Amino acid sequence: MKYILYYRFMFFKIACAVMLLFLLPTVGFSQKKDVDTTEIEKDDVIEKIESIAEQTDAELDYTDLLENLDYYVKNPINLNNTNSDELRKLIFLNEIQITNLLAHIEKNGKLISINELQSVSGFDPETINKLLPYVYVSSKTSTRHFSFKEMFANSKNQLLMRYSQILEEQKGFSPITDSALNESPNSRYLGSPQKLYAKYRFTYYNNISFGITGEKDAGEVLAFRKDSLSQKVGSPKFLHKYNGFDFTSAHLCIRDFGVIKALAIGDYQAQFGQGLTLWTGLGFGKSGDATGIKKNGQGISPFTSVNENLFMRGIATTVGIKKIELSLFYSNKKIDANISSLDSTDSEVLYISSLQQTGLHSIPSEIADKDAIGETAYGGHIAYKAKKLNIGATAFKSEYSASLQRQFQLYNQFIFNGKENSNIGFDYSYVYKNINLFGEVSQSANNARAFLTGALLSLDQKVTLAVMYRNYDKKYQGLYSAAFAEGSSMANEKGIFFNILLKPSSAFTINAYMDNISFPWMRFRVNSPSKALDYLVQMNWIPSKKMAMYVRYRQTEKSLNSSDADDIIDFTTGTLKQNYRYNASFKVSSTITLKNRIDIIRYKIGEGSVNKGYLIYQDVVYKKIKSPLSFSFRYALFDADSYDSRLYAYETDVLYASSIPALYNKGIRYYLTAKYTLSRNIDFWLRFAQTSYSNVNSTGTGLTEIEGNTRSEVKVQMRIKF
């Protein structure tokens, strides 16, 4: 099998090379762009999502990131009738470009054609091409006059239902005797292997949004009989934690009604400044598009994903009068936590040892953690917004119904413990000519501070620079922070980040960054102060709208505790990770696009041997205008020596879903994602993905273990619009 896989790999590389040589002469340079407005073009966010996946092992839902751009595909922005807040939601525009565009319109009048963007400073052909699906130009700037009749006539309703399942039997679902289950109640899942998702959303343009979302993960209980479930968990006290779906979310959000810029009831997001003081939900970090290091907080917005701990639940509002905006919010919800002590009289939770973030509740121990304590958060943000200057201040407090007392370790002694925490911060953004200065400073209740400051400099059409300095005190405690950082928490980190973007021609760009980081205190698996160095060079070639490719080299140097068993003291040693990538996309015809990638990882600890990882894949994407059927197919070969040399690659999934598996060991992975439009209002998706390993006889660990060398997943989704 080893040699068969090797020859398959070599044959596939040769076939790809021949295919590229065959295709290159046939690729044209047509300026026409075909946009399927029924589904988001995800290419602009794939790289950013991959960068998030590389930083965490958790399965995250990226719906919030995808839905925003999807909205503007279906409801493009009229550039003659927009503002800076709306343009900031297009993640590939920076503050300098936004300021220059609005200044150009104010000085020269309304745009006559989209081609006029070429005369705006900072708008190169690549940026304009990215904008095309989301914007248009019209001299008509009529304002909607709201009425209930008009709202229901122009509103959109969408019902989404999704089913997915791993087809092979996992250990957690395998049969077990009652006596064995009584001895080890956490050895089997309580629920069924299906993962279910349902979502209803009502929208009236971007002004009104109402939605309800429910999800059940594999192994969780959806419906139950109290007597049978009580026998499984051993105590009726768990029963109150079930009510239909394991996780249910609902929201009502109103925007841009007079002085009310936003009003949210139910579940919502709160994102301000650079994410150092308060930022719920996901936030982009470093990626190949490093000039996007500046965050554009969306303020108060609806929560539409199923990340079960990255949101607020309650009420929030933003009121704007002229250049002043005031946001106030209140949140009260139950959160998951590991209980360490209960009151002996009334079973009230007194102490917890950790906050749980997985959102999984499929075995008795996880159910015990579900909604274990209450969290109350409240505060506000006030901002002054002018054409070139934005300044703001954020203050909020979090209170918990039980005291968090973590198990003491040297590395975590400064992390938050207790029942309450508060943060106050100040943020700013100022544009002077072609320079954008931005930053934020924040302080937690223990008087520890964290700050970051940066600048984007558009020297001319061909050169853009970015620089950022951050200094996060080892004692800073930000429970809802998601600022630019190397680590997962905004503490114990100093760093200076440089980025340069060169555009020698309209078809060729070079992007390079260097991030020099130090950690003044210990970290997990690093028992001493340490340093890290991360740098990347990426060259992009986009000769036409039918062809795009890039090559990338990235190297990361960090420290890690030595694993040498002869060491009496835990010394640290250096690690080196190198990534080589070639990525290409070719639009062969109006209906077929081919995408290729070759990824190589080299990982080394100290003077040890090098762990290598390889990935090569071929995508075939079929999408024909007015055809009810479209699909995306991938065939991939991978070979990674260990988990340290694992590889990630974004996969096309059903609408609003994401798949970014970590590939290691040796094997083949392929998937087919197909969409069929039954009628104007009904769409179906079907996805089948399978990973087949050649060097192992089982996959997964613990309860997810599968006896055999294949892991297959099927996913079915239906959308009804009415």
C-alpha positions, -999 to +999 in steps of 0.1 A: +000+000+000+029+023+008+043+021-027+009+022-044+002+055-026+036+068-036+031+061-073-004+075-071+011+107-057+038+109-084+013+102-112-010+129-098+018+155-098+028+146-133-009+148-145-014+182-129+018+195-146+007+182-180-028+197-174-014+231-166+008+231-197-022+221-218-045+248-203-022+278-202-024+285-239-061+283-239-068+307-211-082+340-223-082+375-209-118+384-210-129+412-187-164+397-183-170+383-148-198+358-142-211+361-107-235+336-092-255+358-069-273+329-052-242+320-033-213+338-017-180+339-035-158+327-006-124+332-022-119+365-004-122+349+031-108+314+026-073+324+034-084+342+065-105+313+077-076+289+071-054+311+094-080+309+122-082+271+118-044+268+122-046+284+156-072+262+172-083+226+173-119+235+179-146+231+153-158+267+147-188+280+128-179+307+104-215+317+095-212+352+108-181+358+086-198+344+054-233+357+058-222+394+058-206+391+023-234+369+011-258+398+019-239+422-002-238+398-031-276+398-031-279+435-021-248+453-036-238+487-023-245+517-045-211+535-042-230+568-048-251+562-018-230+547+009-209+556+040-177+545+057-195+522+082-211+502+053-179+500+033-159+487+063-181+456+061-163+447+029-132+431+046-108+437+017-111+475+018-088+494+042-094+527+059-073+547+034-091+533+004-125+541+020-115+576+029-101+583-006-132+569-023-156+591-003-134+621-007-133+615-045-171+614-047-174+646-025-149+665-047-159+653-082-195+643-078-212+610-082-194+582-100-205+577-136-191+542-140-174+515-120-144+521-142-139+555-125-126+537-095-093+534-114-087+571-108-092+568-070-059+565-051-054+530-037-078+513-061-057+490-082-073+464-107-071+436-082-091+456-055-116+467-081-121+431-093-127+420-057-153+447-053-173+439-084-197+413-069-206+435-040-210+470-054-226+489-083-228+525-095-261+544-101-271+580-101-304+571-084-301+575-046-337+572-035-344+566+001-368+539+013-399+551+031-406+525+057-441+510+062-453+476+073-468+470+039-436+479+021-415+458+046-435+426+040-435+432+003-397+435+001-387+412+030-369+379+026-376+347+045-352+318+045-355+284+061-323+263+062-322+226+074-291+205+075-283+169+083-248+154+086-233+121+099-201+101+100-211+069+083-187+045+100-195+034+136-175+054+162-166+039+195-189+062+214-219+048+195-209+011+196-229-014+218-220-018+254-235-039+283-255-021+310-231-032+337-201-018+318-220+015+311-228+018+349-191+013+357-180+039+331-210+062+322-188+085+301-177+057+278-206+061+254-225+090+239-261+096+251-275+107+218-276+097+181-247+101+156-266+126+135-256+163+135-287+184+129-291+221+122-321+243+115-323+280+109-350+305+100-342+341+092-364+371+082-346+401+067-357+435+054-327+447+035-301+454+062-326+472+085-344+444+102-332+409+110-351+382+130-338+347+133-340+314+152-312+288+150-310+253+166-282+227+165-276+192+178-240+179+176-233+142+170-238+123+202-261+149+218-297+143+226-325+160+206-356+143+219-359+120+248-380+101+272-373+112+308-373+077+322-348+063+297-325+093+298-326+093+336-313+058+336-285+067+312-272+097+331-279+082+365-297+112+379-328+133+370-309+165+377-296+165+342-330+164+326-337+202+328-307+207+305-326+193+275-352+212+256-353+203+219-320+212+203-289+212+225-282+248+215-309+273+205-303+310+195-327+338+186-323+374+177-342+405+166-321+433+153-331+467+139-307+491+121-307+526+108-341+539+119-335+576+126-312+581+156-313+543+163-283+529+146-288+495+160-312+477+185-307+441+193-328+418+214-318+382+221-284+370+209-260+395+195-224+404+189-205+434+204-173+444+186-154+476+192-121+491+185-093+467+178-108+439+199-085+445+229-112+455+253-144+439+239-149+417+208-173+388+208-173+363+179-144+354+156-116+378+146-091+375+118-054+374+127-023+370+106-028+357+070-013+362+036-033+394+034-013+410+062-024+446+054-057+436+069-043+437+104-065+466+113-099+454+126-132+472+117-155+466+146-192+461+136-205+475+169-238+458+178-249+432+152-270+400+152-255+367+162-263+341+136-238+313+141-237+283+166-204+291+184-220+284+217-199+307+239-189+336+216-219+358+219-240+379+243-276+374+252-299+402+263-304+437+249-281+462+232-286+495+213-266+521+195-279+557+192-262+582+169-266+620+169-245+637+143-209+626+149-215+609+183-226+573+187-234+557+221-238+519+225-252+503+256-256+466+262-267+441+288-262+403+287-273+375+310-268+339+300-258+305+313-224+292+303-205+259+305-180+254+333-163+225+351-178+224+386-153+218+415-175+225+446-212+226+454-231+239+484-241+208+505-275+223+514-290+235+481-264+221+455-256+257+444-223+259+425-197+276+446-165+271+426-155+261+391-121+251+378-124+262+342-147+276+316-157+251+289-156+263+252-163+232+232-201+234+232-203+196+232-228+179+256-228+142+246-217+124+277-227+128+314-196+147+324-202+172+296-238+175+305-228+183+341-208+212+327-237+225+305-251+259+317-233+253+350-231+290+360-246+323+351-227+351+334-238+388+335-221+414+313-230+450+309-213+482+297-211+506+268-191+523+241-191+559+231-175+571+198-168+603+179-169+596+142-157+622+117-145+618+081-109+611+090-109+607+128-127+580+149-121+578+186-140+557+211-141+545+247-154+511+259-162+500+295-178+468+306-180+444+335-185+406+337-199+389+368-202+351+374-225+332+398-196+311+410-160+317+417-134+306+391-105+290+408-081+273+383-057+246+393-025+265+400+003+262+375+034+284+372+024+294+337-012+303+345-009+321+378-018+355+363-048+343+344-083+355+356-096+339+388-126+351+408-162+361+403-160+394+384-138+413+360-140+447+343-122+463+314-120+498+301-103+509+269-098+537+244-094+532+206-086+555+178-083+557+140-070+587+121-064+591+084-039+618+073-035+618+035-024+583+027-015+573+063-039+555+087-029+555+123-049+533+147-047+516+180-063+507+214-052+507+250-071+487+277-069+480+314-084+452+334-097+452+369-063+442+384-048+474+369-028+455+342-027+471+308-025+461+272-021+482+242-015+481+204-007+508+179-003+506+142-001+524+109-010+517+073+009+537+048-001+538+011+031+553-003+018+551-039-002+528-061+025+502-060+037+502-024+018+498+009+034+494+043+019+482+076+035+482+110+020+473+144+035+472+179+017+454+207+024+451+244+001+429+265+010+427+302+013+392+316-013+401+341-039+416+317-072+398+318-095+402+289-123+376+289-138+389+257-107+400+238-098+391+203-071+415+192-041+408+169-019+383+188+003+352+183-013+334+213-049+327+221-051+352+249-043+389+249-017+387+276+020+380+282+030+391+247+051+418+231+056+420+194+064+443+164+049+434+131+061+447+097+044+442+063+051+454+028+028+449-002+044+456-036+025+458-069+051+461-097+024+456-123-014+451-125-009+413-126+019+408-101+020+415-064+045+406-036+034+405+000+058+399+029+056+402+066+078+397+097+065+393+133+090+394+161+074+383+193+085+379+229+067+363+258+079+378+292+064+349+313+059+312+310+033+297+286+016+264+283+044+238+276+070+265+278+085+268+313+105+300+307+102+334+290+106+329+253+106+344+219+091+337+185+097+348+150+072+345+122+077+356+086+060+351+053+067+359+016+039+355-010+040+363-047+007+365-066+002+364-103-032+373-117-028+379-154-065+378-161-099+371-145-096+335-156-063+327-140-047+333-106-018+317-088+005+323-059+036+308-043+043+312-006+070+305+019+063+309+057+087+301+086+078+301+123+103+297+151+091+291+187+102+275+220+089+243+236+097+223+267+124+197+260+110+161+259+144+146+268+137+121+296+172+126+310+166+162+318+160+168+355+148+203+348+124+212+321+146+230+296+132+247+266+143+240+230+136+257+197+111+246+171+112+254+134+082+251+111+084+258+074+056+259+049+059+259+011+028+264-010+018+267-046-018+275-053-035+280-087-069+286-102-078+284-139-112+292-154-111+268-183-145+278-197-175+297-186-187+267-166-155+249-154-128+261-130-098+240-120-079+247-087-047+231-076-025+233-045+008+218-034+016+222+003+047+211+021+054+213+058+087+208+076+086+207+114+116+202+137+121+203+175+156+211+186+182+189+170+157+161+164+146+147+131+124+166+107+087+158+105+074+163+070+040+168+056+028+169+020-006+178+005-015+180-032-051+184-045-070+190-076-104+208-076-129+208-104-157+234-100-187+233-123-211+263-123-232+272-153-254+303-153-291+294-154-282+257-148-300+242-118-269+220-110-235+231-098-208+211-080-173+211-066-151+180-066-117+175-049-092+147-050-063+151-025-032+131-015-015+137+018+014+123+038+023+138+072+047+122+096+029+135+128+002+158+140+029+185+143+033+185+105-005+184+098-019+204+069-051+224+065-071+232+034-104+249+031-131+227+015-162+238-004-192+230+017-229+235+017-241+271+020-229+288+053-210+257+064-173+252+066-149+223+065-112+226+073-100+192+084-065+187+098-048+162+076-020+139+090-008+103+086-009+091+050-039+088+027-064+101+002-092+125+008-119+134-017-153+151-016-181+161-038-204+190-029-233+195-053-261+221-054-294+216-072-319+244-076-353+227-077-372+260-082-367+297-077-373+292-039-360+258-032-323+247-032-307+214-022-271+206-013-255+171-011-220+166+002-200+134+005-164+134+019-142+105+027-106+101+040-089+068+035-056+061+053-029+037+041-007+035+073-032+031+101-059+006+109-081+029+130-089+066+129-098+091+156-092+089+193-113+081+224-150+080+217-145+092+181-123+062+173-133+042+142-120+006+136-109+007+100-089+030+078-117+052+063-138+080+077-168+091+056-192+120+061-225+127+043-242+161+045-276+171+032-291+206+032-323+222+020-331+259+017-365+273+013-370+310+004-404+326+007 
